Every structure is written in C-alpha cells, then in structure tokens.
Amino acid sequence: MTNGLFTLIEIRIAAAQRAGGSSQVSGILLDFLAGIALLGGRKSGRFLGLLRIFLAVVFGGVLAVKREYLLMFFQLVFSASLALLIAGRPGKERIATAVAMVGTCFLLACLSLYAEVTGAMR
C-alpha cells in the first residue's frame, strides 16, 4: 500500500513539473489491493502479491532493455521483499530483511522526490 502511495505522490509531482501525465494507475491499484488483502489476511492477497511479483519481473526485463537499471533495481528489490513475506511463514529474520530492503528503497525514493521538488539535481 505504501508503494502505491509513493507512486501517486511521485506522479503528482512529476505532472506538476511537466505537461502531461503518467498512466501507472493499474500498478498503483494492484499495490493497494495486494496490500489491503495481505494485511486483511485474505487468500486473494497471496495471489495479488504473486501477480505483483510476476509483473515486476516482466517490467524489470522491459526496464533492462531500455537501460533503466535503477528503476529495474527498485522493482526487483521491492518484489523480492514481498516474496520473502509471502513464501511460507516468515520468521523474524525474513521480516527484518524484507523491511530493510523496502526501507532502503523508500529512503532512496524520498531522497529522489526531495531532489526533484527542490531542483537539487538540475
């Protein structure tokens, strides 16, 4: 769910800075639905999570072909952390690893958003 929220914020900021918009609504919706279902303990959460992982691997391949390696890295790390939580019953170590992976991605995303908003990278 948090990934969907960050994506919405990033799209909003990018749209405000340039004309046009981005069509990532389906990915955002999938992240929100998977997050809600997983947090609610629904069986559909596992399916949606696996679908999210599969699509991230596919899009990761597309990003690699486009030489967008940083975005590919984010997709694969985020999906790997989700896979750690979906596979079986995760112990404390797996949960800590998944949280550290996602936390690192979100920290870098926050720094990137800050740099984009303030113009620090221009």
WORA-V651294 format. One record per backbone hydrogen bond with DSSP energy under -1.0 kcal/mol. CO is the residue of the C=O (numbers start at 1). NH is the residue of the N-H. E is the energy in kcal/mol with one decimal. If there is no record, write none. Layout:
((CO & NH & E) (CO & NH & E))
This chain:
((1 & 5 & -2.0) (2 & 6 & -2.7) (3 & 7 & -2.2) (4 & 8 & -2.2) (5 & 9 & -2.3) (6 & 10 & -2.6) (7 & 11 & -2.5) (8 & 12 & -2.4) (9 & 13 & -2.4) (10 & 14 & -2.5) (11 & 15 & -2.7) (12 & 16 & -1.8) (13 & 17 & -1.4) (14 & 18 & -1.2) (24 & 28 & -2.1) (25 & 29 & -2.8) (26 & 30 & -2.3) (27 & 31 & -2.3) (28 & 32 & -2.5) (29 & 33 & -2.8) (30 & 34 & -2.7) (31 & 35 & -2.4) (32 & 36 & -2.7) (33 & 37 & -2.6) (34 & 38 & -2.7) (35 & 39 & -2.5) (36 & 40 & -2.0) (37 & 42 & -2.3) (43 & 47 & -1.2) (44 & 48 & -2.8) (45 & 49 & -2.4) (46 & 50 & -2.5) (47 & 51 & -2.5) (48 & 52 & -2.4) (49 & 53 & -2.2) (50 & 54 & -2.6) (51 & 55 & -2.7) (52 & 56 & -2.1) (53 & 57 & -2.0) (54 & 58 & -2.3) (55 & 59 & -3.2) (56 & 60 & -2.2) (57 & 61 & -1.9) (58 & 62 & -1.8) (59 & 63 & -2.8) (60 & 64 & -2.0) (61 & 65 & -2.1) (62 & 66 & -1.9) (63 & 68 & -3.2) (64 & 67 & -1.1) (68 & 72 & -2.1) (69 & 73 & -2.4) (70 & 74 & -2.3) (71 & 75 & -2.4) (72 & 76 & -2.6) (73 & 77 & -2.7) (74 & 78 & -2.6) (75 & 79 & -2.3) (76 & 80 & -2.4) (77 & 81 & -2.2) (78 & 82 & -1.8) (79 & 83 & -2.5) (80 & 84 & -2.1) (81 & 85 & -1.2) (82 & 86 & -1.9) (83 & 87 & -2.3) (91 & 95 & -2.3) (92 & 96 & -2.6) (93 & 97 & -2.4) (94 & 98 & -2.5) (95 & 99 & -2.6) (96 & 100 & -2.3) (97 & 101 & -2.3) (98 & 102 & -2.5) (99 & 103 & -2.9) (100 & 104 & -2.1) (101 & 105 & -1.9) (102 & 106 & -2.9) (103 & 107 & -2.3) (104 & 108 & -2.4) (105 & 109 & -2.3) (106 & 110 & -2.6) (107 & 111 & -2.4) (108 & 112 & -2.2) (109 & 113 & -2.6) (110 & 114 & -2.6) (111 & 115 & -2.4) (112 & 116 & -2.1) (113 & 117 & -2.7) (114 & 118 & -2.7) (115 & 119 & -1.0) (115 & 120 & -1.1) (119 & 122 & -1.4))
